[in-house]
Amino acid sequence: QVQLVESGGGLVQPGGSLRLSCTASGRTFSSARLSWARQAPGKGLEWVSEIYSDGITTYADSVKGRFTISRDNAKNTVYLQMNSLNSEDTAVYYCYHGSIRGQGTQVTVSS
């Protein structure tokens, strides 16, 4: 069973940056589709980005040009680099290994 541990969340000012990390246990990391989703207070889950085993990436329109997803198969880790953050990015961010979800990390954008 794959287990995911996210880190890197926190409080950041508008316009700032954060990098989220998600490290997975298990042997299927390099072949897995990895993704990030988020849930803002009082809202439903929103898909943010995904990266396939061949490196192809996709993004939600709301983050395109500001967020970058990447993976390091040697470290079993997927990253989400978030730049130009604004208050609408405030949410709990979850990483996914296929359909398996991590515990989430809080990102708060506020001055």
C-alpha positions as CSV (number, residue, x, y, z in Angstrom):
1,Q,0.0,0.0,0.0
2,V,1.4,3.4,-1.0
3,Q,1.6,6.0,1.7
4,L,2.1,9.7,0.9
5,V,3.5,12.4,3.1
6,E,3.1,16.0,2.1
7,S,5.1,19.0,3.3
8,G,6.0,22.6,2.4
9,G,2.7,24.3,3.2
10,G,2.4,27.4,5.3
11,L,1.6,31.1,5.4
12,V,2.8,33.3,2.6
13,Q,2.1,36.8,1.5
14,P,0.3,37.6,-1.7
15,G,2.7,37.4,-4.6
16,G,4.9,35.0,-2.7
17,S,6.0,31.5,-3.5
18,L,5.9,28.0,-1.9
19,R,7.1,24.6,-3.0
20,L,5.1,21.6,-1.8
21,S,6.6,18.2,-1.7
22,C,5.0,14.8,-1.5
23,T,7.0,11.7,-0.8
24,A,5.7,8.2,-1.5
25,S,6.5,4.8,-0.1
26,G,6.2,1.8,-2.3
27,R,7.7,0.5,-5.5
28,T,5.3,1.8,-8.2
29,F,6.3,5.5,-8.0
30,S,8.1,5.8,-11.3
31,S,5.1,4.4,-13.3
32,A,2.4,6.3,-11.4
33,R,0.3,9.2,-12.5
34,L,0.8,11.8,-9.8
35,S,-1.4,14.8,-9.2
36,W,-2.3,17.7,-6.9
37,A,-5.7,18.8,-5.9
38,R,-6.9,21.4,-3.4
39,Q,-9.9,22.2,-1.2
40,A,-10.6,25.8,-0.2
41,P,-12.7,26.5,2.9
42,G,-16.3,25.9,2.2
43,K,-15.6,24.6,-1.4
44,G,-15.3,21.3,-3.1
45,L,-12.2,19.6,-4.2
46,E,-10.4,21.2,-7.2
47,W,-7.9,19.4,-9.4
48,V,-4.8,21.5,-9.8
49,S,-2.2,19.6,-11.8
50,E,-0.9,16.2,-12.8
51,I,2.2,14.6,-14.2
52,Y,2.4,11.3,-16.0
53,S,5.3,8.8,-15.9
54,D,6.5,10.1,-19.3
55,G,6.7,13.6,-17.8
56,I,3.7,15.1,-19.6
57,T,2.0,17.7,-17.4
58,T,-1.4,19.3,-17.3
59,Y,-2.7,22.2,-15.3
60,A,-6.0,23.8,-14.3
61,D,-6.6,27.1,-15.9
62,S,-6.6,28.8,-12.5
63,V,-3.0,27.9,-11.9
64,K,-1.5,27.7,-15.4
65,G,1.6,29.8,-15.8
66,R,2.0,30.2,-12.0
67,F,2.4,26.6,-10.8
68,T,4.8,23.9,-11.9
69,I,4.5,20.2,-11.2
70,S,7.6,18.0,-11.3
71,R,8.8,14.6,-10.1
72,D,12.0,13.0,-8.9
73,N,11.6,9.3,-9.3
74,A,14.9,8.6,-7.5
75,K,13.5,10.3,-4.4
76,N,9.9,9.1,-4.9
77,T,8.8,12.7,-4.6
78,V,6.5,14.9,-6.5
79,Y,6.7,18.7,-6.2
80,L,4.4,21.6,-6.8
81,Q,6.2,24.9,-7.2
82,M,3.6,27.7,-6.7
83,N,4.5,31.3,-7.7
84,S,2.5,34.5,-7.7
85,L,0.2,33.2,-5.0
86,N,-3.0,35.0,-4.2
87,S,-5.8,34.6,-1.6
88,E,-7.8,32.4,-3.9
89,D,-4.9,29.8,-3.7
90,T,-5.6,29.4,0.1
91,A,-6.6,25.8,0.5
92,V,-5.6,22.4,1.8
93,Y,-3.4,20.8,-0.9
94,Y,-3.5,17.1,-1.4
95,C,-1.2,14.9,-3.5
96,Y,-2.4,11.8,-5.3
97,H,-0.6,8.7,-6.4
98,G,-3.2,7.3,-8.7
99,S,-6.3,7.4,-6.5
100,I,-4.4,7.3,-3.2
101,R,-4.4,10.6,-1.4
102,G,-2.1,12.1,1.2
103,Q,-3.1,13.8,4.4
104,G,-2.9,17.3,2.9
105,T,-0.9,20.4,3.7
106,Q,-2.4,23.8,4.5
107,V,-1.5,26.8,2.3
108,T,-2.6,30.2,3.5
109,V,-2.1,33.3,1.4
110,S,-2.6,36.4,3.4
111,S,-1.0,39.7,4.3
